Structures are given as structure tokens and as C-alpha cells.
């Protein structure tokens, strides 16, 4: 048996770890354990996802959250080290690019345990993003790298990582989307929110570069104000965004927009249902860019760069920053129906986690 400690900590990890746990549990040669770092802890940011995505209850929860990137990363490392020693796994597997990813990765390699990184090789080339640093560090210390798109393979090659430790396996987050899409679409979310299919927008916003800077945040609200005068916009608001909006005195401004519906963070299924039927989505998330490419829904990304270039090259993603001219150039195409259609990227077919299980067991057998 190959004992693998799988790590999940923050919301975008949960939809990635779900299919991996399922594939590992179904595999006779893999014995998986799940460690939750606690980075995200609200009912709506964490437990709801475990229930909806049928992720097994974590074997351990390290209970670490809050703090600066440094204190958070350090606290997760300290809490994970004894757990890692106790389980003494053959491998540790981390997903994505959050602080939990790099913290547990560093801890594993300090203990001499091989590290597997799922969603390897993505690069925004923006080193002011904490996630970019997390990606670079995690990839550089991983023994086995699984990429979701060809750019990942190319980026790793440029950093001297190639050969039989780098695999293009597809996108585990899309495994989850395809598993749950029909169920999500059958929910009464649109009726409950009083919107019509294809006639509303969705917005998400939480990147420090957008919400920690009052000028940028206000510029985005200027755009949002105009958009909501044409279409209702649903905005499930991330806890940190709510806090900063309140601190900058911007929360009231949002509350006064008549067609903007602010909600608590939503569960996976309701949010997927809303995205699947939206006319457009405005977001600064990474993963949502990929989901909208599969759903063929226009994605206006409120960032200057993306680590997921395939979503721009052949999907529905357009980078607009916080610039109203760029935003409305793309938005007007959505309104007049001339926005391009998507082509789903290779291997985004719902089988990425199975490929990961296959590679791990094959390599283990031939070691
Ligand atoms: C983290 C990830 C980011 C990901 C995002 C999705 C890092 C560096 N960033 O950012 O890549 O896109 O998650 O949400 O790991 N908070 C709560 N309740 C929660 C979670 C967070 O109130 O359940 C608040 C807390 O005040 C916390 C703050 O949000 O201190 C920031 O949370 P944190 O996990 O540090 O970063 P995110 O902004 O959520």
C-alpha cells in the first residue's frame, strides 16, 4: 500500500481534493488520509463543501487560520510537522497555490517525504501575488508534478523541470464540475434569487491587489455600478472583502446599488448553478476562469494577468484589470451577442484524478 497524506486548507482546495480522495479510495494500492489545515474555517467557506462534494471527514484538522501570510504559513508548518511524523506517509500530496499548499509542502520535504503537487507549473509572472510565490516554491521542492494545461509543462521546462516527473493530466477541478453539474442545475437557486437564466451577472472579488487598495476597489465599484444598471448582479461576498469594504466605507455604496444582490459566500452547487446560467461573470478568482471556460460563459477577469492562459487562448476569459475601457469593450460584445465561443481544453474531461492515481501507482511499482 502507498500511504499518501492529502492536504486541503482553503476553499479552492476542496473542489480539487474531492476527486483525488475519491480516486485514491477506489484504488486498491493507495491508502489516502486527509489533513485539513483549518486555513478556511467558516461553515460557508469550508464545511459546506465537504458535505456537498462528499469529501470524507478529515483525519485531522490543524485548526490554523488568520494572521499574515508569514505567520499563517509558519503556524501551519509547526502544526503539520508532528502529524506528518506520526503518519509517516510514503508521499504528501498538495493542490493549488494557497498558503496551506506551500506550508505542508515545505514540512514534508524537511522530513524527507516526497511531495506531489497537483496543478503544477501555472505562472502569472506577478510576484506580488502570494499565490505566485507559493506556486514557485511548491513546484521547486516537489518530486512529482501534475499539470492541468500545456503551459504548466512549458513553464516547468523553462525552470529545468521535465522528464518523467512532470505529467499533463488535466484539471481535477473540472472533474468536480462535471460530476456535479446536472445536480447543481436542478436546484431552485435562480428562482430563489429572483433572476432569469441568461439575464444576470455574477461577481466575485477577494484578491488583495483589488480589495486591499481603496482606489482600485472603488474603481471596480464604478464599473459594477454601471453594469448593475443594465443587468442584475449577484455578489457572494468573501469575508475579507466584506471586512475591507466596511473599513474603506465602500460597503454602504454597494448596498445602495439597486440591482446588486449581496449574499453570503455560497456553497459549491448553488454557485455552480448561478455561473452555469449567467450571462457573464466578473471575477478575480483563478479557478472560476477555468470553470467558465467549460461552461461557455463569458468571464471578465478583474486582473492584469492570469496563470491559466488557456482560458484566454481558447476559452471565454478576457483580462480587463480594473480599467473601464477594457471592461466595457468586452462587456459590449457580451451584450450584443458577438462574444466568442469556447473550446474546452484537452484532458478537461472529468478523469484527471484517475490519471493521477494511475501515474502514482505505476511509478511506485517501478521504483
Ligand atoms: C485564500 C488564498 C487564495 C484563494 C482564496 C479563496 C492564500 C495566499 N490565498 O485567500 O489564493 O483564492 O483563499 O478564498 O492562501 N476569512 C474568514 N473565514 C474564512 C476564511 C477567511 O473570515 O473561512 C477571513 C479571515 O479574516 C482571514 C481572511 O479572510 O484572515 C483571509 O483569509 P486567508 O485564508 O488568509 O486568505 P484568502 O483571502 O481567503
Boltz pocket constraint, residues with backbone or C-beta under 6 A from the ligand:
constraints:
  - pocket:
      binder: B
      contacts: [[A, 10], [A, 11], [A, 12], [A, 39], [A, 40], [A, 41], [A, 42], [A, 43], [A, 45], [A, 46], [A, 65], [A, 66], [A, 67], [A, 69], [A, 72], [A, 97], [A, 98], [A, 99], [A, 100], [A, 130], [A, 131], [A, 206], [A, 238], [A, 239], [A, 240], [A, 285], [A, 286]]
      max_distance: 6.0
